[in-house]
Amino acid sequence: MEPKNVEKATGAIADKYRLSILLELAQKGTLTNSDVQEMTGLSQPCVSHHVKLLTESGLVESQKEGRNVFLSLNKQALSDLGDFLKTLG
């Protein structure tokens, strides 16, 4: 994993709301923006901001279907990040 990608991914994880989104995705598999809004209590624009940062980091994939945006984990990116972190230890 390239250093700039590691920086984006770790920056995305560093926020408590984004971390909670990742943890919820790990449990449920998929979420919609509405699910995230309900789960976090954040406004729709704030949820969109956090989702954008997660997708830009590569850790989350999004699929738009009509009015809904479905979120899922990018397991390969998470695996790559884990492999990188293992090299530090």
TAQUI-V185621 format. One record per helix or strand of 3 or more residues. SS is the DSSP state (H for helix, E for strand). FROM is the first residue (numbers start at 0). LEN is the number of residues. If there is no record, write none. Layout:
BEGIN
((SS/FROM/LEN) (SS/FROM/LEN))
END
This chain:
BEGIN
((H/2/11) (H/15/13) (E/29/3) (H/32/8) (H/43/14) (E/59/6) (E/67/6) (H/74/14))
END
